[in-house]
Amino acid sequence: MRHRIKKKHFDRTKEQRLALYRSLARALIMEERIETSLQRAKAVKPFVEKLITLGKRGDLHARRLALKVLPDKAAVRKLFEEVAPRFEGRQGGYTRIIKLPERRKGDGCELAILELVE
């Protein structure tokens, strides 16, 4: 039974799952739009939104917390200097998931676009 199990495990260990989230979050911050599976997009969305909230705080402690979670200086710099200031007047909902009509050829997985809201 799946009682009280909130997150998708993707048949990975905790470390592998964190690496997946970091990779997808970094790609989303740098490219501002990525195409991935629907389940991965749903799983990484709260991860990215918490990073953007840290970016909106803008202080040194928030920057260090973001570097702890996302150890890529270029991505954190872009997050704090370009991405987060765009959402100053917004209380949440920084990302959008758009389902794609076609499925992936290899395994038939549902695809989606995860993008930052303008």
C-alpha positions as CSV (number, residue, x, y, z in Angstrom):
1,M,0.0,0.0,0.0
2,R,1.1,3.6,-0.7
3,H,-0.3,5.2,2.4
4,R,1.5,8.5,3.3
5,I,3.9,8.3,0.4
6,K,4.0,11.8,-1.1
7,K,6.8,11.8,-3.6
8,K,7.7,9.8,-6.7
9,H,10.8,7.6,-6.2
10,F,11.5,6.9,-9.9
11,D,13.1,3.6,-8.9
12,R,16.2,5.5,-7.6
13,T,18.0,6.1,-4.4
14,K,17.7,9.3,-2.5
15,E,21.0,10.6,-3.9
16,Q,20.2,9.7,-7.5
17,R,16.8,11.4,-7.1
18,L,18.4,14.5,-5.8
19,A,20.9,14.5,-8.7
20,L,18.0,14.2,-11.1
21,Y,16.2,17.2,-9.5
22,R,19.4,19.3,-9.5
23,S,20.0,18.5,-13.1
24,L,16.5,19.4,-14.2
25,A,16.4,22.5,-12.0
26,R,19.7,23.7,-13.4
27,A,18.5,23.1,-17.0
28,L,15.3,25.0,-16.3
29,I,17.0,28.0,-14.8
30,M,19.6,28.2,-17.6
31,E,17.2,27.5,-20.5
32,E,13.9,28.7,-18.9
33,R,12.1,26.0,-20.7
34,I,12.7,22.2,-20.8
35,E,11.0,19.2,-22.2
36,T,10.8,16.1,-20.0
37,S,8.4,13.5,-18.8
38,L,5.2,14.6,-17.1
39,Q,6.0,12.8,-13.9
40,R,9.5,14.3,-13.7
41,A,8.1,17.8,-14.4
42,K,5.5,17.4,-11.6
43,A,8.2,16.2,-9.2
44,V,10.7,18.9,-9.9
45,K,8.2,21.8,-9.9
46,P,8.2,22.3,-6.1
47,F,12.0,22.0,-6.0
48,V,12.4,24.8,-8.5
49,E,9.8,27.0,-6.9
50,K,11.5,26.8,-3.6
51,L,14.8,27.9,-5.3
52,I,13.0,30.9,-6.9
53,T,11.6,31.8,-3.5
54,L,15.1,31.8,-2.1
55,G,16.2,34.0,-5.0
56,K,13.5,36.5,-4.2
57,R,14.9,36.9,-0.7
58,G,18.2,37.9,-2.2
59,D,20.4,38.0,0.9
60,L,23.7,36.2,1.4
61,H,22.1,33.4,3.5
62,A,19.6,32.6,0.8
63,R,22.4,32.5,-1.8
64,R,24.4,30.1,0.3
65,L,21.3,27.9,0.8
66,A,20.7,27.9,-2.9
67,L,24.3,26.9,-3.6
68,K,23.9,24.1,-1.1
69,V,20.9,22.7,-3.0
70,L,22.1,23.6,-6.5
71,P,25.9,23.6,-6.6
72,D,26.4,25.5,-9.9
73,K,27.5,29.1,-9.4
74,A,26.4,30.2,-12.9
75,A,22.9,28.9,-12.4
76,V,22.6,30.4,-8.9
77,R,23.9,33.7,-10.3
78,K,21.3,33.7,-13.0
79,L,18.6,32.7,-10.5
80,F,19.4,35.6,-8.2
81,E,20.1,38.3,-10.8
82,E,17.7,37.5,-13.7
83,V,15.0,35.0,-12.8
84,A,14.0,35.9,-9.3
85,P,13.6,39.7,-9.9
86,R,11.0,38.9,-12.6
87,F,8.7,37.4,-9.9
88,E,9.0,40.1,-7.3
89,G,5.2,40.9,-7.3
90,R,4.2,37.3,-7.5
91,Q,3.3,35.1,-4.5
92,G,3.9,31.8,-6.1
93,G,3.3,29.7,-9.2
94,Y,6.5,30.6,-11.0
95,T,6.5,27.5,-13.3
96,R,4.0,26.1,-15.7
97,I,3.5,22.5,-17.0
98,I,2.2,22.1,-20.5
99,K,1.3,18.5,-21.5
100,L,2.4,17.5,-25.0
101,P,0.0,15.5,-27.2
102,E,2.6,13.0,-28.4
103,R,4.3,10.3,-26.3
104,R,7.9,9.3,-26.2
105,K,8.7,6.7,-28.9
106,G,10.8,4.3,-26.8
107,D,8.6,3.7,-23.7
108,G,5.4,5.6,-24.4
109,C,5.9,8.0,-21.6
110,E,3.8,11.2,-21.4
111,L,5.8,14.3,-22.3
112,A,5.5,17.8,-20.9
113,I,7.1,21.2,-21.2
114,L,8.2,22.8,-17.9
115,E,8.7,26.5,-18.3
116,L,9.0,29.6,-16.2
117,V,6.0,31.9,-16.3
118,E,6.6,35.2,-18.0
